[in-house]
């Protein structure tokens, strides 16, 4: 029985890390493609060098900050609410906040 419990625990953590990786991969895809973030922002992990918006490597925004900026827009950046789904906004925000920090 004990081995079974360890196996279940291992499987839980293994699938959780896969899900986290899938979210980061989706976030990167949105950053590079659908959200077109790379045109304006620099982010090393994405290989982007945009200089219209802030350099994300330098400002290291939190998850909450990215969600707010992407959802509502800020400065010259348009709001993506209605363009990206809430799950897509959360995925790109998680990607940006994790890879910039």
BATI-281050 format. One record per residue: residue number from 0; residue in one letter; x, z, y of N, C-alpha, C, O, CB in turn. Coordinates in steps of 0.05 Angstrom, whole numbers. Atoms other than C-alpha are relative to their C-alpha. Glycine has a CB too. Layout:
SITE / NUM / a / X / Z / Y / X / Z / Y / X / Z / Y / X / Z / Y / X / Z / Y
...
***
This chain:
SITE / 0 / x / 16 / 0 / -24 / 0 / 0 / 0 / 17 / 0 / 25 / 11 / -13 / 45 / -19 / 24 / 0
SITE / 1 / x / -18 / -2 / -23 / 57 / 17 / 47 / 12 / -28 / 7 / 13 / -35 / 31 / 22 / 20 / -5
SITE / 2 / x / -11 / 26 / -5 / 88 / -52 / 39 / -21 / -19 / 13 / -14 / -35 / 30 / 10 / -12 / -27
SITE / 3 / x / 22 / 16 / -11 / 21 / -84 / 54 / -3 / 6 / 30 / -7 / -12 / 46 / -27 / 5 / -15
SITE / 4 / x / 3 / -8 / -28 / 16 / -45 / 119 / 23 / -11 / 17 / 19 / -21 / 39 / 0 / 31 / 3
SITE / 5 / x / -22 / 12 / -15 / 86 / -67 / 140 / -3 / -30 / 3 / 4 / -42 / 23 / 27 / 7 / -15
SITE / 6 / x / 4 / 28 / -1 / 69 / -138 / 123 / -21 / -7 / 21 / -17 / -27 / 36 / -9 / -11 / -28
SITE / 7 / x / 21 / 5 / -20 / 6 / -135 / 166 / 12 / 4 / 28 / 6 / -11 / 46 / -24 / 19 / -4
SITE / 8 / x / -12 / -6 / -26 / 46 / -104 / 223 / 19 / -23 / 8 / 19 / -32 / 31 / 15 / 27 / -1
SITE / 9 / x / -18 / 22 / -6 / 99 / -158 / 218 / -16 / -25 / 8 / -8 / -39 / 27 / 17 / -6 / -25
SITE / 10 / x / 16 / 24 / -7 / 46 / -213 / 218 / -13 / 2 / 27 / -14 / -18 / 42 / -21 / -4 / -22
SITE / 11 / x / 12 / -4 / -26 / 12 / -183 / 279 / 21 / -6 / 22 / 15 / -22 / 40 / -10 / 29 / 3
SITE / 12 / x / -21 / 4 / -21 / 77 / -182 / 320 / 10 / -29 / -1 / 15 / -40 / 21 / 23 / 19 / -4
SITE / 13 / x / -9 / 28 / 2 / 98 / -251 / 294 / -20 / -19 / 14 / -13 / -36 / 29 / 4 / -8 / -29
SITE / 14 / x / 20 / 17 / -12 / 32 / -283 / 314 / -3 / 5 / 30 / -9 / -13 / 45 / -27 / 3 / -13
SITE / 15 / x / 2 / -6 / -29 / 32 / -247 / 382 / 22 / -15 / 14 / 17 / -26 / 36 / 3 / 30 / 5
SITE / 16 / x / -21 / 14 / -14 / 100 / -277 / 399 / -5 / -30 / 0 / 3 / -44 / 19 / 27 / 6 / -14
SITE / 17 / x / 7 / 29 / 0 / 76 / -346 / 378 / -20 / -6 / 22 / -17 / -26 / 36 / -11 / -8 / -27
SITE / 18 / x / 20 / 4 / -20 / 16 / -339 / 423 / 13 / 1 / 28 / 5 / -15 / 45 / -22 / 21 / -2
SITE / 19 / x / -14 / -2 / -26 / 61 / -317 / 481 / 16 / -25 / 6 / 16 / -36 / 28 / 18 / 25 / 1
SITE / 20 / x / -16 / 24 / -3 / 106 / -377 / 469 / -18 / -24 / 7 / -12 / -41 / 23 / 16 / -6 / -25
SITE / 21 / x / 19 / 22 / -5 / 46 / -424 / 468 / -10 / 1 / 29 / -13 / -20 / 41 / -24 / 2 / -20
SITE / 22 / x / 9 / -3 / -28 / 22 / -396 / 535 / 22 / -9 / 19 / 16 / -23 / 39 / -9 / 29 / 6
SITE / 23 / x / -23 / 9 / -17 / 91 / -406 / 566 / 4 / -30 / -2 / 9 / -42 / 19 / 26 / 15 / -9
SITE / 24 / x / -3 / 30 / 3 / 95 / -477 / 538 / -22 / -14 / 16 / -17 / -34 / 29 / -1 / -8 / -29
SITE / 25 / x / 22 / 12 / -15 / 26 / -493 / 567 / 5 / 3 / 30 / 1 / -15 / 45 / -27 / 14 / -8
SITE / 26 / x / -6 / -4 / -28 / 47 / -462 / 633 / 21 / -19 / 11 / 18 / -29 / 33 / 9 / 29 / 5
SITE / 27 / x / -21 / 19 / -8 / 109 / -505 / 636 / -11 / -28 / 2 / -5 / -43 / 21 / 24 / 1 / -20
SITE / 28 / x / 12 / 27 / 0 / 69 / -567 / 619 / -17 / -3 / 26 / -16 / -24 / 39 / -17 / -4 / -25
SITE / 29 / x / 17 / 1 / -25 / 20 / -551 / 676 / 18 / -2 / 24 / 12 / -17 / 43 / -19 / 24 / 1
SITE / 30 / x / -19 / 0 / -23 / 78 / -537 / 724 / 11 / -27 / 4 / 13 / -37 / 27 / 22 / 21 / -5
SITE / 31 / x / -13 / 26 / -1 / 110 / -604 / 708 / -20 / -23 / 4 / -13 / -43 / 16 / 16 / -4 / -24
SITE / 32 / x / 18 / 23 / 1 / 48 / -647 / 700 / -26 / 4 / 15 / -27 / -3 / 38 / -7 / -7 / -29
SITE / 33 / x / 27 / -2 / -12 / -24 / -629 / 715 / -1 / 14 / 27 / -15 / 6 / 45 / -18 / 15 / -20
SITE / 34 / x / -1 / -14 / -25 / -8 / -579 / 770 / 18 / -12 / 20 / 16 / -7 / 44 / 8 / 29 / -5
SITE / 35 / x / -19 / 14 / -17 / 47 / -622 / 798 / 17 / 19 / 17 / 26 / 12 / 39 / -15 / -19 / 18
SITE / 36 / x / -15 / -21 / -14 / 83 / -558 / 820 / 29 / -8 / 5 / 41 / -1 / 26 / -1 / 27 / -15
SITE / 37 / x / -28 / 7 / -2 / 152 / -587 / 808 / 6 / -18 / 23 / 29 / -19 / 32 / 9 / -13 / -26
SITE / 38 / x / -4 / 17 / -23 / 143 / -636 / 865 / 9 / 16 / 24 / 24 / 7 / 41 / -25 / -17 / 6
SITE / 39 / x / -4 / -17 / -24 / 145 / -579 / 916 / 18 / 24 / -5 / 30 / 34 / 15 / -26 / 9 / 10
SITE / 40 / x / -15 / -25 / 5 / 180 / -520 / 882 / 24 / -4 / -18 / 24 / -20 / -37 / -19 / 19 / -13
SITE / 41 / x / -23 / -1 / 18 / 248 / -508 / 852 / -4 / 23 / -20 / -12 / 45 / -13 / 27 / 5 / 17
SITE / 42 / x / 1 / -20 / 22 / 248 / -472 / 785 / 20 / -10 / -21 / 16 / -31 / -33 / -29 / 4 / -11
SITE / 43 / x / -21 / 9 / 18 / 310 / -475 / 742 / -10 / -7 / -28 / -2 / -28 / -39 / 21 / 22 / -3
SITE / 44 / x / 9 / 5 / 27 / 274 / -470 / 675 / -14 / -27 / -3 / -13 / -40 / -24 / -18 / 22 / -9
SITE / 45 / x / 15 / 25 / 0 / 231 / -530 / 693 / 18 / -24 / 8 / 9 / -47 / 5 / -24 / 2 / 18
SITE / 46 / x / -17 / 22 / -9 / 290 / -570 / 720 / -10 / -12 / 26 / -3 / -35 / 32 / 3 / -21 / -21
SITE / 47 / x / 12 / 11 / -25 / 253 / -579 / 786 / 16 / 9 / 24 / 27 / 32 / 25 / -29 / 8 / 3
SITE / 48 / x / -15 / -6 / -24 / 286 / -581 / 854 / -16 / -5 / 26 / -4 / -11 / 46 / 25 / -17 / 0
SITE / 49 / x / 17 / 4 / -24 / 227 / -589 / 902 / 8 / 19 / 22 / 16 / 42 / 18 / -29 / 3 / -7
SITE / 50 / x / -8 / -17 / -23 / 241 / -563 / 972 / -22 / 1 / 22 / -16 / 9 / 44 / 26 / -11 / 12
SITE / 51 / x / 22 / -2 / -19 / 173 / -567 / 1006 / -11 / 29 / -1 / -15 / 41 / 20 / -23 / -20 / -7
SITE / 52 / x / 9 / -28 / 3 / 149 / -500 / 978 / 23 / 18 / -5 / 46 / 9 / -8 / -20 / 2 / -23
SITE / 53 / x / -22 / -19 / 5 / 189 / -437 / 966 / 15 / -5 / -27 / 3 / -15 / -46 / -10 / 28 / 0
SITE / 54 / x / -16 / 1 / 24 / 245 / -436 / 915 / -8 / 24 / -17 / -3 / 47 / -10 / 32 / 0 / 6
SITE / 55 / x / 11 / -21 / 16 / 213 / -396 / 859 / 22 / 17 / -13 / 18 / 40 / -20 / -17 / -11 / -22
SITE / 56 / x / -23 / -16 / 11 / 282 / -375 / 831 / 8 / 22 / 20 / 18 / 43 / 11 / 23 / -19 / -5
SITE / 57 / x / -8 / -19 / -21 / 295 / -339 / 897 / -21 / 21 / 6 / -15 / 45 / 9 / 8 / -14 / 25
SITE / 58 / x / 21 / -19 / -8 / 228 / -307 / 912 / -11 / 16 / -24 / -22 / 38 / -20 / -23 / -14 / 14
SITE / 59 / x / 7 / -15 / 24 / 214 / -286 / 840 / -28 / 12 / 2 / -31 / 37 / 1 / 20 / 21 / -6
SITE / 60 / x / 27 / -11 / -5 / 138 / -279 / 849 / -11 / 14 / -25 / -5 / 7 / -48 / -19 / -22 / 8
SITE / 61 / x / 13 / -14 / 22 / 97 / -231 / 807 / -23 / -18 / -11 / -31 / -37 / 2 / -11 / 27 / 9
SITE / 62 / x / 22 / 14 / 12 / 42 / -255 / 761 / -24 / -1 / 19 / -36 / -22 / 22 / -8 / 13 / -27
SITE / 63 / x / 23 / -2 / -18 / -11 / -231 / 809 / 3 / -18 / 25 / -16 / -31 / 34 / -5 / 29 / 9
SITE / 64 / x / -6 / 17 / -23 / 22 / -267 / 868 / -5 / -29 / -6 / -16 / -44 / 10 / 28 / 5 / 10
SITE / 65 / x / 3 / 28 / 8 / 24 / -333 / 831 / -29 / -7 / -5 / -39 / -28 / 4 / 17 / -7 / -25
SITE / 66 / x / 29 / 5 / 5 / -48 / -328 / 808 / -15 / -3 / 26 / -31 / -21 / 29 / -13 / 23 / -17
SITE / 67 / x / 13 / 1 / -26 / -70 / -314 / 879 / 6 / -26 / 15 / -11 / -39 / 26 / 7 / 24 / 17
SITE / 68 / x / -9 / 24 / -14 / -29 / -371 / 909 / -11 / -26 / -12 / -21 / -44 / 2 / 30 / -2 / 1
SITE / 69 / x / 10 / 24 / 13 / -50 / -422 / 857 / -30 / -2 / 2 / -41 / -24 / 7 / 9 / 0 / -30
SITE / 70 / x / 29 / 0 / -1 / -123 / -402 / 858 / -10 / -8 / 28 / -27 / -25 / 31 / -11 / 27 / -8
SITE / 71 / x / 11 / 2 / -27 / -132 / -399 / 934 / 16 / -18 / 18 / 7 / -25 / 40 / -1 / 27 / 12
SITE / 72 / x / -18 / 15 / -17 / -74 / -440 / 961 / 13 / 19 / 20 / 4 / 42 / 24 / -16 / -22 / 16
SITE / 73 / x / -14 / -16 / -20 / -25 / -414 / 1013 / 17 / -19 / 17 / 31 / -36 / 6 / 18 / 22 / -14
SITE / 74 / x / -15 / 18 / -17 / 6 / -448 / 1073 / -9 / -29 / -4 / -33 / -35 / -3 / 31 / 2 / -5
SITE / 75 / x / 7 / 28 / 4 / 9 / -523 / 1059 / -9 / -5 / -30 / -18 / -27 / -36 / 23 / -18 / 7
SITE / 76 / x / 7 / 3 / 29 / -4 / -511 / 984 / -30 / 1 / -2 / -43 / 19 / 7 / 13 / 22 / -17
SITE / 77 / x / 29 / 0 / 3 / -75 / -531 / 965 / -9 / 20 / -21 / 7 / 29 / -38 / -10 / -28 / -8
SITE / 78 / x / 12 / -17 / 21 / -121 / -486 / 924 / -5 / -17 / -25 / -14 / -40 / -23 / -27 / 12 / 10
SITE / 79 / x / 4 / 14 / 25 / -123 / -506 / 851 / -25 / 10 / -15 / -30 / 1 / -38 / 24 / 3 / -18
SITE / 80 / x / 25 / -9 / 12 / -188 / -469 / 836 / -19 / -23 / -1 / -24 / -36 / 19 / -12 / 24 / 17
SITE / 81 / x / 17 / 23 / 3 / -234 / -522 / 808 / 16 / -24 / -10 / 4 / -43 / -21 / -14 / -7 / 25
SITE / 82 / x / -18 / 21 / 10 / -174 / -568 / 793 / 11 / 9 / -27 / 11 / -7 / -47 / 22 / -7 / 20
SITE / 83 / x / -10 / -13 / 25 / -143 / -522 / 740 / -21 / 21 / -8 / -33 / 34 / 9 / 28 / 13 / 4
SITE / 84 / x / 18 / -21 / 10 / -185 / -477 / 696 / 14 / 27 / 4 / 38 / 29 / 9 / -7 / -4 / -31
SITE / 85 / x / -12 / -26 / -4 / -175 / -402 / 702 / 21 / 6 / -22 / 41 / 19 / -16 / -22 / 22 / -2
SITE / 86 / x / -20 / -4 / 21 / -137 / -402 / 635 / 25 / -16 / 6 / 47 / -8 / 0 / -11 / -8 / -27
SITE / 87 / x / -24 / 16 / -8 / -91 / -458 / 661 / 14 / 14 / 23 / 39 / 14 / 23 / -9 / -29 / 8
SITE / 88 / x / -12 / -14 / -22 / -79 / -419 / 725 / 16 / 24 / -10 / 38 / 29 / -2 / -21 / 9 / 21
SITE / 89 / x / -13 / -23 / 12 / -62 / -357 / 684 / 25 / -8 / -15 / 46 / 5 / -14 / -19 / 16 / -18
SITE / 90 / x / -23 / 9 / 16 / -15 / -397 / 639 / 23 / -8 / 18 / 46 / -1 / 13 / -8 / -24 / -18
SITE / 91 / x / -22 / 8 / -18 / 24 / -429 / 697 / 11 / 24 / 15 / 35 / 25 / 21 / -10 / -22 / 19
SITE / 92 / x / -10 / -24 / -13 / 27 / -362 / 732 / 18 / 17 / -18 / 38 / 27 / -9 / -24 / 17 / 10
SITE / 93 / x / -16 / -15 / 19 / 54 / -328 / 670 / 27 / -14 / -3 / 48 / -1 / -3 / -14 / 3 / -28
SITE / 94 / x / -25 / 15 / 3 / 106 / -383 / 662 / 18 / 4 / 25 / 41 / 11 / 22 / -7 / -30 / -3
SITE / 95 / x / -16 / -2 / -25 / 129 / -381 / 735 / 10 / 28 / 3 / 34 / 32 / 9 / -17 / -8 / 25
SITE / 96 / x / -10 / -28 / -4 / 132 / -305 / 739 / 21 / 8 / -20 / 40 / 22 / -14 / -24 / 19 / -1
SITE / 97 / x / -19 / -8 / 21 / 169 / -298 / 673 / 26 / -15 / 4 / 48 / -3 / 2 / -12 / -6 / -28
SITE / 98 / x / -24 / 16 / -1 / 218 / -355 / 683 / 15 / 2 / 26 / 38 / -6 / 28 / -7 / -29 / -5
SITE / 99 / x / -14 / -4 / -25 / 234 / -339 / 755 / 13 / 28 / 2 / 30 / 33 / 19 / -19 / -4 / 24
SITE / 100 / x / -11 / -27 / 0 / 251 / -266 / 740 / 21 / 5 / -20 / 32 / 27 / -22 / -22 / 20 / -4
***
